[in-house]
Amino acid sequence: MKSIYGLILSFLLIPTLWGIAILSRKYMHFKTQTTRKIIHIGMGFYWIIAMLFFDDVLIAIIPPMIYLLLNLFSYKYNFVKEIEDDDKDNYGTIFYPLSLVILVIFSYEIIKQPYIGGLGILNMAFGDGLAALIGMNVKSKEIFNNKTLAGSITMFIVSFLVTLVITLMFNPSLIMLKVMVVPLVATICELFSRRGFDNLTIPISSTVIYYLLTFLS
């Protein structure tokens, strides 16, 4: 029964975020770049739902697979303008649910530590999402690849806080110096990734590095 509640919440997540984005664009005149990041940040809550309600990888992978199919459809037909980039060479909306699928399999089935996959997803959702919003709205020096200093600093701070909170909750014995490596790598991935590839590089690198630091060092 717990899994059913989780699936219901997971399937409500996308239309809720789409609705927020559409209304904010219509009534608050948000730009498409802003509405995309609202959805980007909000989708990170899927992993919180997953950790609370799902124990089986076969159940946990259902919503990300649906998200991936919906985003592929939207990318091809521009079904939801609020999530699509005008640049069709940007595959971020496809890579985002793909990273969810990959990390569900890795963290639920292979290493059996869902919180480690959650660290990667939340670093991408909150860190990358807020970095983009700050970068678009705060005047700052552009440092590389159309990324700004303010955005990169935001990425590092947010991903550090996410990593710190998850470490304190699930792995408090981990040396804090090691924790610093994860946001540093996530920030580098955000800075150098193009065409939406940061939606793959940030969560996967964060998850794998944290796992290596935790269990193989």
C-alpha positions as CSV (number, residue, x, y, z in Angstrom):
1,M,0.0,0.0,0.0
2,K,2.9,2.3,0.8
3,S,4.2,1.9,-2.8
4,I,0.8,2.8,-4.2
5,Y,0.8,6.1,-2.3
6,G,4.3,6.8,-3.6
7,L,3.3,6.1,-7.2
8,I,0.3,8.4,-6.9
9,L,2.4,11.2,-5.5
10,S,5.1,10.6,-8.2
11,F,2.5,10.8,-11.0
12,L,1.0,14.0,-9.5
13,L,4.4,15.6,-9.4
14,I,4.8,16.4,-13.1
15,P,1.3,17.8,-13.8
16,T,1.7,19.9,-10.6
17,L,5.0,21.3,-11.7
18,W,3.8,21.9,-15.3
19,G,0.7,23.7,-13.9
20,I,2.9,25.9,-11.7
21,A,5.2,26.7,-14.7
22,I,2.3,27.5,-17.0
23,L,0.5,29.7,-14.5
24,S,3.7,31.5,-13.5
25,R,4.4,32.2,-17.2
26,K,0.9,33.4,-17.9
27,Y,0.2,35.5,-14.8
28,M,3.7,36.4,-13.5
29,H,5.3,36.7,-16.9
30,F,8.2,34.5,-16.1
31,K,10.5,33.7,-19.0
32,T,10.7,30.2,-20.3
33,Q,14.2,29.8,-18.8
34,T,12.8,30.5,-15.4
35,T,9.8,28.1,-15.7
36,R,12.2,25.4,-16.9
37,K,14.3,25.8,-13.8
38,I,11.2,25.8,-11.5
39,I,10.4,22.3,-13.0
40,H,14.1,21.3,-12.8
41,I,14.2,22.1,-9.1
42,G,10.8,20.6,-8.3
43,M,11.6,17.3,-10.0
44,G,14.2,16.7,-7.4
45,F,11.4,16.0,-4.9
46,Y,10.8,12.7,-6.8
47,W,13.7,11.2,-5.0
48,I,12.4,12.2,-1.6
49,I,9.1,10.5,-2.5
50,A,11.0,7.5,-3.6
51,M,13.0,7.2,-0.4
52,L,9.9,7.5,1.7
53,F,7.7,5.1,-0.2
54,F,9.7,2.7,-2.4
55,D,11.8,-0.3,-1.4
56,D,11.7,-2.2,-4.7
57,V,13.7,-1.1,-7.7
58,L,11.0,-2.3,-10.0
59,I,8.5,0.1,-8.4
60,A,11.0,3.0,-8.0
61,I,11.9,2.9,-11.7
62,I,8.3,3.3,-13.0
63,P,7.9,7.0,-12.5
64,P,11.3,8.0,-14.0
65,M,10.6,5.8,-17.0
66,I,7.2,7.6,-17.5
67,Y,9.0,11.0,-17.0
68,L,11.5,10.0,-19.7
69,L,8.8,9.0,-22.2
70,L,6.8,12.2,-21.5
71,N,9.9,14.4,-21.9
72,L,10.9,12.6,-25.1
73,F,7.4,13.3,-26.5
74,S,7.5,17.0,-25.3
75,Y,11.0,17.4,-26.8
76,K,9.9,16.1,-30.2
77,Y,6.5,17.9,-30.4
78,N,7.1,20.9,-28.1
79,F,4.1,19.7,-26.1
80,V,4.9,21.7,-23.0
81,K,6.7,24.9,-24.0
82,E,7.5,25.8,-20.3
83,I,10.0,22.9,-20.1
84,E,11.6,23.1,-23.5
85,D,14.7,25.1,-24.5
86,D,14.5,27.0,-27.8
87,D,17.8,25.4,-28.6
88,K,17.0,21.9,-29.8
89,D,20.7,20.9,-29.4
90,N,20.0,21.1,-25.6
91,Y,19.0,17.7,-24.4
92,G,18.6,18.5,-20.7
93,T,14.9,17.6,-20.5
94,I,15.8,14.1,-21.7
95,F,19.0,13.6,-19.7
96,Y,17.2,14.6,-16.4
97,P,14.8,11.6,-16.2
98,L,17.5,9.4,-17.8
99,S,19.8,10.2,-14.8
100,L,16.9,9.3,-12.5
101,V,16.5,5.9,-14.3
102,I,20.3,5.2,-14.1
103,L,20.6,6.2,-10.4
104,V,17.5,4.3,-9.4
105,I,19.1,1.1,-10.8
106,F,22.5,1.9,-9.3
107,S,21.4,3.0,-5.8
108,Y,18.4,0.7,-5.3
109,E,19.7,-2.5,-7.0
110,I,23.5,-2.4,-7.2
111,I,24.7,-0.6,-4.0
112,K,21.3,-0.8,-2.2
113,Q,21.8,2.7,-0.7
114,P,19.0,4.9,-2.1
115,Y,20.3,8.0,-0.2
116,I,23.5,8.0,-2.2
117,G,21.5,8.3,-5.5
118,G,19.4,11.0,-3.8
119,L,22.5,13.0,-3.1
120,G,23.4,13.1,-6.8
121,I,19.8,14.0,-7.9
122,L,19.4,16.7,-5.3
123,N,22.7,18.2,-6.2
124,M,21.5,18.4,-9.8
125,A,18.0,19.6,-9.0
126,F,18.8,22.2,-6.3
127,G,22.4,23.1,-7.1
128,D,22.2,23.3,-10.9
129,G,18.7,24.8,-10.8
130,L,19.5,27.5,-8.4
131,A,22.8,28.2,-10.0
132,A,21.0,28.9,-13.3
133,L,18.4,31.2,-11.7
134,I,21.1,33.2,-9.9
135,G,23.3,33.3,-13.0
136,M,20.4,34.7,-15.0
137,N,19.3,37.3,-12.5
138,V,22.5,38.4,-10.8
139,K,25.1,40.4,-12.7
140,S,28.4,38.7,-12.5
141,K,31.5,38.0,-14.5
142,E,31.2,35.3,-17.1
143,I,33.9,32.7,-16.5
144,F,33.3,29.9,-19.1
145,N,30.7,28.4,-21.4
146,N,28.2,31.2,-20.7
147,K,28.4,30.3,-16.9
148,T,28.9,33.1,-14.4
149,L,30.9,33.4,-11.2
150,A,27.7,33.9,-9.2
151,G,26.1,30.8,-10.7
152,S,29.2,28.7,-10.0
153,I,29.4,29.9,-6.4
154,T,25.8,29.1,-5.9
155,M,26.3,25.6,-7.4
156,F,29.1,24.9,-5.0
157,I,27.3,26.3,-1.9
158,V,24.0,24.5,-2.6
159,S,25.6,21.2,-3.5
160,F,27.8,21.4,-0.4
161,L,24.8,22.0,1.8
162,V,22.9,19.1,0.2
163,T,25.9,16.8,0.6
164,L,26.4,17.9,4.2
165,V,22.8,17.4,5.2
166,I,22.6,13.9,3.6
167,T,26.0,13.0,5.2
168,L,24.8,14.1,8.7
169,M,21.5,12.2,8.3
170,F,22.8,8.9,6.8
171,N,26.6,8.8,7.2
172,P,27.8,11.1,10.0
173,S,31.1,9.2,10.5
174,L,32.3,10.4,7.0
175,I,35.2,12.8,7.3
176,M,34.1,16.3,6.4
177,L,37.1,17.0,4.2
178,K,35.9,14.2,1.9
179,V,32.5,15.8,1.7
180,M,34.1,18.9,0.1
181,V,35.2,16.8,-2.9
182,V,31.6,16.1,-4.0
183,P,30.4,19.8,-4.4
184,L,33.7,20.7,-6.0
185,V,33.3,18.0,-8.7
186,A,29.6,18.9,-9.2
187,T,30.5,22.5,-9.7
188,I,33.2,21.6,-12.3
189,C,30.7,19.4,-14.1
190,E,28.1,22.2,-14.2
191,L,30.7,24.6,-15.5
192,F,32.1,22.5,-18.3
193,S,29.0,20.5,-19.4
194,R,27.1,21.7,-22.5
195,R,23.8,20.9,-24.2
196,G,22.2,19.7,-21.0
197,F,24.8,17.1,-20.3
198,D,25.1,18.5,-16.8
199,N,21.8,16.7,-16.0
200,L,23.8,13.5,-16.4
201,T,27.3,14.5,-15.3
202,I,26.3,16.2,-12.0
203,P,24.1,13.5,-10.5
204,I,26.2,10.5,-11.7
205,S,29.5,12.0,-10.7
206,S,28.2,13.1,-7.3
207,T,26.8,9.7,-6.6
208,V,29.7,7.7,-7.8
209,I,32.3,9.9,-6.0
210,Y,30.4,9.9,-2.8
211,Y,30.0,6.1,-2.9
212,L,33.8,5.7,-3.6
213,L,34.6,8.1,-0.7
214,T,32.2,6.3,1.6
215,F,32.7,2.6,1.0
216,L,35.9,2.1,-1.0
217,S,38.3,4.4,0.9
